[in-house]
Amino acid sequence: MNKESILLEIQSLIGEFEQLIYDKQPHSLLRDKFTDIQYLFSKTFSLIDRITGIDKYYLNETKDCIQVSKRNGGIAVQNIMQLIGQLKFIKDGLENNWITKLQYEIEGNEMLEFLNHSVNYTIKGIKIQSSVISSAIFEDTIRKIGKRHSIENKNLEQILNGLKSNNIFTSVFAGKLGYYSKVRNKALHASWDEFTLEDIQQLNSDLESLIREHIIAK
């Protein structure tokens, strides 16, 4: 799920909601198409849940809006209009980089989805494919974390040193990441016998923590 596909999905939802309330007065009720409306409510709730991650503000706002829209005899048009407004705000925020936290969460969730491929390979005992995937994610993760702390360098080890010097990582954990960097080099140079499947399993575990703590949660 990338930013472009999310923006398209949001725009599609906005269009479908707007079509439902076309020519309707704000204080009127929609007294038919309940199945269609509930379907759109569910799609909206699911989308916002996926893209807002640990920050549930937008999700709770959506939930409240949906709940109060259900009146005796119909669905309140004014609440659907509120929902459209929230979707437009989120869309604008993503397009104009106002909602950076939301972008971080989207980015991190994409990385976790990719990491899951490596995890599945390790479960099957497939070391080569898993190591290549994990090595790519490891480099991308460290560079992203470095960039967010204004630490950039072509050399990955220099970024790790910078993160250690700036107390982003403890000396012990930085040493562990240094070991993973060596594993990455071996994997990318097809030195398959110089590391174990257990190395990749541990790397994957630490990568998940890094992504959640330093990409998604920032």
TORKOLBA-933586 format. One record per residue (C-alpha): x, y, z; chain; residue in three letters. Coordinates in nm, 3 decimals. Layout:
N
+---------+---------+---------+-------+-----+
:      c1 :      c2 :      c3 : chain : res :
+---------+---------+---------+-------+-----+
:       X :       Y :       Z :     A : Ala :
...
+---------+---------+---------+-------+-----+
// end
This chain:
218
+---------+---------+---------+-------+-----+
:      c1 :      c2 :      c3 : chain : res :
+---------+---------+---------+-------+-----+
:   0.000 :   0.000 :   0.000 :     A : Met :
:   0.183 :   0.312 :  -0.119 :     A : Asn :
:   0.095 :   0.678 :  -0.093 :     A : Lys :
:  -0.039 :   0.703 :  -0.449 :     A : Glu :
:  -0.278 :   0.409 :  -0.409 :     A : Ser :
:  -0.402 :   0.550 :  -0.077 :     A : Ile :
:  -0.472 :   0.888 :  -0.237 :     A : Leu :
:  -0.668 :   0.718 :  -0.516 :     A : Leu :
:  -0.868 :   0.516 :  -0.264 :     A : Glu :
:  -0.949 :   0.827 :  -0.061 :     A : Ile :
:  -1.058 :   1.017 :  -0.373 :     A : Gln :
:  -1.278 :   0.725 :  -0.477 :     A : Ser :
:  -1.448 :   0.720 :  -0.136 :     A : Leu :
:  -1.504 :   1.096 :  -0.148 :     A : Ile :
:  -1.666 :   1.062 :  -0.491 :     A : Gly :
:  -1.894 :   0.778 :  -0.379 :     A : Glu :
:  -2.007 :   0.964 :  -0.068 :     A : Phe :
:  -2.068 :   1.283 :  -0.267 :     A : Glu :
:  -2.279 :   1.091 :  -0.515 :     A : Gln :
:  -2.494 :   0.957 :  -0.231 :     A : Leu :
:  -2.574 :   1.304 :  -0.094 :     A : Ile :
:  -2.599 :   1.485 :  -0.426 :     A : Tyr :
:  -2.885 :   1.742 :  -0.408 :     A : Asp :
:  -2.957 :   1.650 :  -0.045 :     A : Lys :
:  -3.000 :   1.911 :   0.227 :     A : Gln :
:  -2.752 :   1.895 :   0.519 :     A : Pro :
:  -3.023 :   1.832 :   0.780 :     A : His :
:  -3.204 :   1.567 :   0.579 :     A : Ser :
:  -3.182 :   1.191 :   0.618 :     A : Leu :
:  -3.094 :   0.925 :   0.363 :     A : Leu :
:  -3.374 :   0.671 :   0.393 :     A : Arg :
:  -3.255 :   0.414 :   0.141 :     A : Asp :
:  -2.934 :   0.256 :   0.010 :     A : Lys :
:  -2.843 :   0.142 :   0.360 :     A : Phe :
:  -2.633 :  -0.146 :   0.226 :     A : Thr :
:  -2.431 :   0.086 :   0.003 :     A : Asp :
:  -2.381 :   0.335 :   0.285 :     A : Ile :
:  -2.270 :   0.070 :   0.533 :     A : Gln :
:  -2.029 :  -0.067 :   0.274 :     A : Tyr :
:  -1.871 :   0.277 :   0.230 :     A : Leu :
:  -1.858 :   0.328 :   0.607 :     A : Phe :
:  -1.673 :  -0.001 :   0.646 :     A : Ser :
:  -1.431 :   0.081 :   0.364 :     A : Lys :
:  -1.359 :   0.422 :   0.516 :     A : Thr :
:  -1.305 :   0.285 :   0.866 :     A : Phe :
:  -1.077 :   0.011 :   0.736 :     A : Ser :
:  -0.870 :   0.254 :   0.525 :     A : Leu :
:  -0.818 :   0.504 :   0.806 :     A : Ile :
:  -0.731 :   0.223 :   1.046 :     A : Asp :
:  -0.465 :   0.098 :   0.805 :     A : Arg :
:  -0.300 :   0.433 :   0.741 :     A : Ile :
:  -0.310 :   0.594 :   1.085 :     A : Thr :
:  -0.136 :   0.312 :   1.271 :     A : Gly :
:  -0.078 :   0.377 :   1.641 :     A : Ile :
:  -0.231 :   0.728 :   1.631 :     A : Asp :
:  -0.604 :   0.661 :   1.659 :     A : Lys :
:  -0.726 :   1.022 :   1.650 :     A : Tyr :
:  -0.855 :   1.008 :   1.293 :     A : Tyr :
:  -0.994 :   0.659 :   1.345 :     A : Leu :
:  -1.187 :   0.765 :   1.656 :     A : Asn :
:  -1.318 :   1.073 :   1.477 :     A : Glu :
:  -1.438 :   0.853 :   1.192 :     A : Thr :
:  -1.600 :   0.606 :   1.432 :     A : Lys :
:  -1.784 :   0.884 :   1.615 :     A : Asp :
:  -1.902 :   1.039 :   1.290 :     A : Cys :
:  -2.038 :   0.708 :   1.162 :     A : Ile :
:  -2.211 :   0.626 :   1.490 :     A : Gln :
:  -2.394 :   0.957 :   1.526 :     A : Val :
:  -2.501 :   0.950 :   1.160 :     A : Ser :
:  -2.735 :   0.659 :   1.225 :     A : Lys :
:  -3.067 :   0.813 :   1.324 :     A : Arg :
:  -3.415 :   0.669 :   1.352 :     A : Asn :
:  -3.538 :   0.644 :   0.997 :     A : Gly :
:  -3.214 :   0.709 :   0.812 :     A : Gly :
:  -2.855 :   0.827 :   0.788 :     A : Ile :
:  -2.785 :   1.194 :   0.857 :     A : Ala :
:  -2.651 :   1.377 :   0.552 :     A : Val :
:  -2.462 :   1.630 :   0.766 :     A : Gln :
:  -2.254 :   1.354 :   0.921 :     A : Asn :
:  -2.168 :   1.214 :   0.581 :     A : Ile :
:  -2.056 :   1.565 :   0.488 :     A : Met :
:  -1.834 :   1.567 :   0.798 :     A : Gln :
:  -1.685 :   1.236 :   0.690 :     A : Leu :
:  -1.616 :   1.375 :   0.343 :     A : Ile :
:  -1.443 :   1.673 :   0.505 :     A : Gly :
:  -1.220 :   1.448 :   0.712 :     A : Gln :
:  -1.125 :   1.240 :   0.408 :     A : Leu :
:  -1.040 :   1.558 :   0.217 :     A : Lys :
:  -0.826 :   1.680 :   0.506 :     A : Phe :
:  -0.632 :   1.354 :   0.520 :     A : Ile :
:  -0.589 :   1.359 :   0.142 :     A : Lys :
:  -0.463 :   1.718 :   0.146 :     A : Asp :
:  -0.233 :   1.639 :   0.435 :     A : Gly :
:  -0.074 :   1.352 :   0.248 :     A : Leu :
:  -0.042 :   1.545 :  -0.076 :     A : Glu :
:   0.113 :   1.852 :   0.087 :     A : Asn :
:   0.323 :   1.675 :   0.350 :     A : Asn :
:   0.127 :   1.824 :   0.642 :     A : Trp :
:   0.066 :   1.487 :   0.803 :     A : Ile :
:   0.423 :   1.367 :   0.827 :     A : Thr :
:   0.344 :   1.123 :   1.106 :     A : Lys :
:   0.086 :   0.958 :   0.885 :     A : Leu :
:   0.343 :   0.933 :   0.607 :     A : Gln :
:   0.593 :   0.772 :   0.841 :     A : Tyr :
:   0.336 :   0.514 :   0.943 :     A : Glu :
:   0.248 :   0.435 :   0.582 :     A : Ile :
:   0.617 :   0.406 :   0.497 :     A : Glu :
:   0.686 :   0.185 :   0.798 :     A : Gly :
:   0.391 :  -0.042 :   0.731 :     A : Asn :
:   0.509 :  -0.093 :   0.373 :     A : Glu :
:   0.852 :  -0.192 :   0.507 :     A : Met :
:   0.694 :  -0.439 :   0.751 :     A : Leu :
:   0.494 :  -0.594 :   0.467 :     A : Glu :
:   0.816 :  -0.641 :   0.269 :     A : Phe :
:   0.995 :  -0.779 :   0.575 :     A : Leu :
:   0.722 :  -1.038 :   0.615 :     A : Asn :
:   0.839 :  -1.202 :   0.291 :     A : His :
:   1.179 :  -1.262 :   0.448 :     A : Ser :
:   1.021 :  -1.393 :   0.767 :     A : Val :
:   0.819 :  -1.643 :   0.565 :     A : Asn :
:   1.134 :  -1.760 :   0.387 :     A : Tyr :
:   1.313 :  -1.816 :   0.719 :     A : Thr :
:   1.018 :  -2.021 :   0.843 :     A : Ile :
:   1.069 :  -2.243 :   0.540 :     A : Lys :
:   1.443 :  -2.258 :   0.604 :     A : Gly :
:   1.529 :  -2.065 :   0.288 :     A : Ile :
:   1.838 :  -1.862 :   0.378 :     A : Lys :
:   1.947 :  -1.704 :   0.050 :     A : Ile :
:   1.624 :  -1.530 :  -0.048 :     A : Gln :
:   1.550 :  -1.422 :   0.307 :     A : Ser :
:   1.899 :  -1.275 :   0.352 :     A : Ser :
:   1.880 :  -1.071 :   0.032 :     A : Val :
:   1.543 :  -0.922 :   0.129 :     A : Ile :
:   1.647 :  -0.852 :   0.487 :     A : Ser :
:   1.975 :  -0.696 :   0.376 :     A : Ser :
:   1.793 :  -0.451 :   0.150 :     A : Ala :
:   1.547 :  -0.362 :   0.427 :     A : Ile :
:   1.831 :  -0.324 :   0.678 :     A : Phe :
:   2.014 :  -0.070 :   0.463 :     A : Glu :
:   1.695 :   0.120 :   0.383 :     A : Asp :
:   1.596 :   0.129 :   0.750 :     A : Thr :
:   1.932 :   0.258 :   0.873 :     A : Ile :
:   1.947 :   0.523 :   0.600 :     A : Arg :
:   1.592 :   0.641 :   0.680 :     A : Lys :
:   1.667 :   0.662 :   1.052 :     A : Ile :
:   1.990 :   0.845 :   0.978 :     A : Gly :
:   1.815 :   1.094 :   0.751 :     A : Lys :
:   1.559 :   1.177 :   1.018 :     A : Arg :
:   1.845 :   1.266 :   1.249 :     A : His :
:   2.035 :   1.459 :   0.978 :     A : Ser :
:   2.296 :   1.184 :   0.951 :     A : Ile :
:   2.360 :   1.096 :   0.587 :     A : Glu :
:   2.658 :   0.927 :   0.423 :     A : Asn :
:   2.719 :   0.694 :   0.131 :     A : Lys :
:   2.890 :   0.459 :   0.373 :     A : Asn :
:   2.640 :   0.269 :   0.588 :     A : Leu :
:   2.893 :   0.215 :   0.867 :     A : Glu :
:   2.942 :   0.591 :   0.895 :     A : Gln :
:   2.569 :   0.637 :   0.943 :     A : Ile :
:   2.573 :   0.373 :   1.216 :     A : Leu :
:   2.864 :   0.552 :   1.383 :     A : Asn :
:   2.677 :   0.880 :   1.364 :     A : Gly :
:   2.365 :   0.730 :   1.520 :     A : Leu :
:   2.579 :   0.589 :   1.800 :     A : Lys :
:   2.761 :   0.919 :   1.855 :     A : Ser :
:   2.429 :   1.103 :   1.875 :     A : Asn :
:   2.298 :   0.852 :   2.130 :     A : Asn :
:   2.022 :   0.732 :   1.901 :     A : Ile :
:   2.148 :   0.379 :   1.966 :     A : Phe :
:   2.336 :   0.247 :   2.267 :     A : Thr :
:   2.692 :   0.123 :   2.218 :     A : Ser :
:   2.578 :  -0.237 :   2.266 :     A : Val :
:   2.296 :  -0.213 :   2.014 :     A : Phe :
:   2.514 :  -0.020 :   1.768 :     A : Ala :
:   2.763 :  -0.305 :   1.789 :     A : Gly :
:   2.484 :  -0.548 :   1.708 :     A : Lys :
:   2.383 :  -0.339 :   1.408 :     A : Leu :
:   2.747 :  -0.334 :   1.299 :     A : Gly :
:   2.739 :  -0.713 :   1.296 :     A : Tyr :
:   2.422 :  -0.706 :   1.085 :     A : Tyr :
:   2.597 :  -0.470 :   0.845 :     A : Ser :
:   2.867 :  -0.734 :   0.795 :     A : Lys :
:   2.599 :  -0.999 :   0.738 :     A : Val :
:   2.441 :  -0.767 :   0.481 :     A : Arg :
:   2.773 :  -0.735 :   0.296 :     A : Asn :
:   2.816 :  -1.113 :   0.291 :     A : Lys :
:   2.461 :  -1.167 :   0.165 :     A : Ala :
:   2.498 :  -0.911 :  -0.113 :     A : Leu :
:   2.829 :  -1.071 :  -0.219 :     A : His :
:   2.682 :  -1.422 :  -0.220 :     A : Ala :
:   2.896 :  -1.541 :   0.072 :     A : Ser :
:   2.613 :  -1.763 :   0.189 :     A : Trp :
:   2.827 :  -1.992 :   0.406 :     A : Asp :
:   2.958 :  -1.706 :   0.620 :     A : Glu :
:   2.634 :  -1.645 :   0.809 :     A : Phe :
:   2.349 :  -1.861 :   0.939 :     A : Thr :
:   1.973 :  -1.870 :   0.905 :     A : Leu :
:   1.961 :  -1.780 :   1.274 :     A : Glu :
:   2.150 :  -1.459 :   1.194 :     A : Asp :
:   1.875 :  -1.360 :   0.953 :     A : Ile :
:   1.600 :  -1.455 :   1.197 :     A : Gln :
:   1.755 :  -1.232 :   1.464 :     A : Gln :
:   1.808 :  -0.955 :   1.210 :     A : Leu :
:   1.440 :  -0.972 :   1.112 :     A : Asn :
:   1.332 :  -0.949 :   1.475 :     A : Ser :
:   1.547 :  -0.642 :   1.536 :     A : Asp :
:   1.440 :  -0.489 :   1.205 :     A : Leu :
:   1.077 :  -0.509 :   1.307 :     A : Glu :
:   1.158 :  -0.329 :   1.633 :     A : Ser :
:   1.364 :  -0.065 :   1.450 :     A : Leu :
:   1.086 :   0.003 :   1.200 :     A : Ile :
:   0.818 :   0.025 :   1.467 :     A : Arg :
:   1.021 :   0.240 :   1.706 :     A : Glu :
:   1.218 :   0.463 :   1.469 :     A : His :
:   1.007 :   0.479 :   1.150 :     A : Ile :
:   0.642 :   0.435 :   1.241 :     A : Ile :
:   0.644 :   0.588 :   1.589 :     A : Ala :
:   0.840 :   0.901 :   1.499 :     A : Lys :
+---------+---------+---------+-------+-----+
// end
